[in-house]
Amino acid sequence: METLLLFNFLGPEMLVIVFAILLLFGGRKIPELMRGIGKGIREFNAARSNIEQELKEGMRDADRKEIEKKREEEAK
């Protein structure tokens, strides 16, 4: 519940944050900053997807080995 309240910004708070960003980075640097953030998010999502896919493949391989082991035991 606390995390939800942390991101619950109202209008005045957002204006202060936007103003602070403008002061810190200037109007010309903001698009470059946003591109960098977007690139970072895309790379993070690609890495997450890659790890997720590897975990699923590993689980499938483990299941196949388990099934093969059971079949070998039944054949004996």
DRENPA-3360 file (N, C-alpha, C; in nm, 2 decimals, always signed):
BEGIN
1 = METLLLFN = +0.08/-0.12/+0.00/+0.00/+0.00/+0.00/+0.09/+0.13/+0.00 ~ +0.20/+0.12/+0.07/+0.29/+0.23/+0.08/+0.35/+0.27/-0.05 ~ +0.38/+0.16/-0.13/+0.44/+0.19/-0.26/+0.34/+0.26/-0.36 ~ +0.21/+0.23/-0.34/+0.11/+0.29/-0.42/+0.11/+0.44/-0.39 ~ +0.12/+0.47/-0.26/+0.11/+0.61/-0.22/+0.24/+0.69/-0.27 ~ +0.35/+0.62/-0.28/+0.47/+0.68/-0.32/+0.46/+0.74/-0.46 ~ +0.39/+0.67/-0.55/+0.38/+0.71/-0.69/+0.25/+0.79/-0.72 ~ +0.18/+0.82/-0.62/+0.05/+0.89/-0.63/+0.08/+1.04/-0.63;
9 = FLGPEMLV = +0.13/+1.10/-0.74/+0.16/+1.24/-0.75/+0.04/+1.31/-0.80 ~ +0.02/+1.43/-0.74/-0.09/+1.52/-0.78/-0.03/+1.62/-0.88 ~ -0.11/+1.71/-0.93/-0.06/+1.81/-1.02/+0.05/+1.90/-0.97 ~ +0.04/+1.96/-0.86/+0.15/+2.05/-0.81/+0.28/+1.98/-0.79 ~ +0.28/+1.85/-0.74/+0.40/+1.78/-0.72/+0.47/+1.75/-0.86 ~ +0.39/+1.71/-0.96/+0.44/+1.69/-1.09/+0.50/+1.81/-1.15 ~ +0.44/+1.93/-1.13/+0.49/+2.05/-1.18/+0.63/+2.08/-1.12 ~ +0.64/+2.06/-0.99/+0.77/+2.08/-0.92/+0.88/+1.99/-0.98;
17 = IVFAILLL = +0.84/+1.86/-1.00/+0.94/+1.77/-1.05/+0.98/+1.80/-1.20 ~ +0.88/+1.84/-1.28/+0.92/+1.88/-1.42/+1.00/+2.01/-1.42 ~ +0.97/+2.10/-1.33/+1.05/+2.22/-1.32/+1.19/+2.19/-1.28 ~ +1.21/+2.10/-1.18/+1.34/+2.06/-1.13/+1.42/+1.99/-1.24 ~ +1.36/+1.91/-1.32/+1.43/+1.84/-1.43/+1.47/+1.95/-1.54 ~ +1.38/+2.04/-1.57/+1.42/+2.15/-1.66/+1.54/+2.23/-1.61 ~ +1.54/+2.26/-1.48/+1.65/+2.33/-1.43/+1.78/+2.25/-1.43 ~ +1.77/+2.12/-1.40/+1.89/+2.04/-1.39/+1.95/+2.01/-1.53;
25 = FGGRKIPE = +1.87/+1.98/-1.63/+1.91/+1.93/-1.76/+1.90/+2.03/-1.87 ~ +1.82/+2.13/-1.85/+1.79/+2.22/-1.96/+1.70/+2.16/-2.07 ~ +1.64/+2.25/-2.15/+1.54/+2.21/-2.25/+1.61/+2.12/-2.36 ~ +1.73/+2.15/-2.39/+1.79/+2.08/-2.50/+1.84/+1.94/-2.47 ~ +1.86/+1.91/-2.34/+1.91/+1.78/-2.30/+1.80/+1.68/-2.27 ~ +1.68/+1.73/-2.25/+1.57/+1.64/-2.21/+1.54/+1.53/-2.31 ~ +1.53/+1.57/-2.44/+1.51/+1.46/-2.54/+1.62/+1.35/-2.54 ~ +1.74/+1.40/-2.52/+1.85/+1.30/-2.52/+1.84/+1.21/-2.39;
33 = LMRGIGKG = +1.80/+1.27/-2.28/+1.78/+1.20/-2.16/+1.67/+1.10/-2.17 ~ +1.56/+1.14/-2.24/+1.45/+1.05/-2.26/+1.48/+0.93/-2.35 ~ +1.56/+0.96/-2.45/+1.61/+0.85/-2.54/+1.69/+0.75/-2.47 ~ +1.78/+0.80/-2.38/+1.86/+0.72/-2.30/+1.78/+0.63/-2.21 ~ +1.68/+0.69/-2.15/+1.60/+0.61/-2.06/+1.52/+0.51/-2.13 ~ +1.47/+0.55/-2.25/+1.39/+0.45/-2.34/+1.48/+0.33/-2.38 ~ +1.60/+0.37/-2.42/+1.70/+0.26/-2.46/+1.73/+0.17/-2.35 ~ +1.75/+0.22/-2.23/+1.77/+0.14/-2.11/+1.66/+0.05/-2.08;
41 = IREFNAAR = +1.54/+0.10/-2.09/+1.42/+0.02/-2.06/+1.40/-0.09/-2.17 ~ +1.43/-0.06/-2.29/+1.42/-0.16/-2.40/+1.53/-0.27/-2.37 ~ +1.65/-0.23/-2.34/+1.75/-0.33/-2.31/+1.72/-0.42/-2.19 ~ +1.66/-0.36/-2.09/+1.62/-0.43/-1.97/+1.51/-0.53/-2.00 ~ +1.41/-0.49/-2.08/+1.30/-0.58/-2.12/+1.36/-0.69/-2.21 ~ +1.45/-0.67/-2.30/+1.51/-0.77/-2.38/+1.58/-0.87/-2.30 ~ +1.66/-0.82/-2.20/+1.73/-0.91/-2.11/+1.64/-1.00/-2.03 ~ +1.54/-0.94/-1.98/+1.44/-1.01/-1.90/+1.37/-1.12/-1.98;
49 = SNIEQELK = +1.33/-1.08/-2.10/+1.27/-1.18/-2.19/+1.36/-1.29/-2.22 ~ +1.49/-1.26/-2.24/+1.59/-1.36/-2.27/+1.61/-1.46/-2.16 ~ +1.62/-1.41/-2.04/+1.63/-1.49/-1.92/+1.50/-1.58/-1.90 ~ +1.39/-1.52/-1.92/+1.26/-1.59/-1.91/+1.26/-1.71/-2.00 ~ +1.30/-1.69/-2.13/+1.30/-1.79/-2.23/+1.40/-1.90/-2.19 ~ +1.52/-1.87/-2.14/+1.62/-1.97/-2.10/+1.56/-2.05/-1.98 ~ +1.50/-1.99/-1.89/+1.44/-2.06/-1.78/+1.33/-2.16/-1.82 ~ +1.25/-2.12/-1.92/+1.14/-2.21/-1.97/+1.20/-2.32/-2.04;
57 = EGMRDADR = +1.31/-2.30/-2.12/+1.38/-2.41/-2.19/+1.44/-2.50/-2.09 ~ +1.50/-2.45/-1.99/+1.56/-2.54/-1.89/+1.46/-2.62/-1.82 ~ +1.34/-2.57/-1.79/+1.24/-2.64/-1.72/+1.19/-2.75/-1.82 ~ +1.17/-2.72/-1.95/+1.13/-2.82/-2.04/+1.23/-2.94/-2.05 ~ +1.36/-2.90/-2.05/+1.46/-3.00/-2.06/+1.46/-3.09/-1.94 ~ +1.44/-3.03/-1.82/+1.43/-3.11/-1.70/+1.31/-3.20/-1.70 ~ +1.20/-3.15/-1.75/+1.08/-3.24/-1.76/+1.10/-3.35/-1.85 ~ +1.17/-3.33/-1.97/+1.19/-3.44/-2.06/+1.28/-3.54/-2.00;
65 = KEIEKKRE = +1.39/-3.50/-1.93/+1.48/-3.59/-1.87/+1.40/-3.68/-1.76 ~ +1.31/-3.61/-1.69/+1.24/-3.69/-1.59/+1.15/-3.79/-1.65 ~ +1.08/-3.75/-1.76/+0.99/-3.85/-1.84/+1.07/-3.96/-1.89 ~ +1.19/-3.93/-1.95/+1.28/-4.04/-2.00/+1.32/-4.13/-1.89 ~ +1.35/-4.08/-1.77/+1.40/-4.16/-1.66/+1.29/-4.25/-1.62 ~ +1.16/-4.20/-1.61/+1.05/-4.29/-1.57/+1.02/-4.40/-1.67 ~ +1.04/-4.37/-1.80/+1.02/-4.47/-1.90/+1.12/-4.58/-1.89 ~ +1.25/-4.54/-1.86/+1.35/-4.64/-1.85/+1.33/-4.73/-1.73;
73 = EEAK = +1.28/-4.67/-1.62/+1.25/-4.75/-1.50/+1.13/-4.84/-1.53 ~ +1.03/-4.80/-1.60/+0.92/-4.88/-1.64/+0.96/-5.00/-1.73 ~ +1.06/-4.97/-1.82/+1.10/-5.07/-1.91/+1.18/-5.18/-1.84 ~ +1.24/-5.16/-1.73/+1.31/-5.26/-1.66/+1.23/-5.36/-1.59;
% end
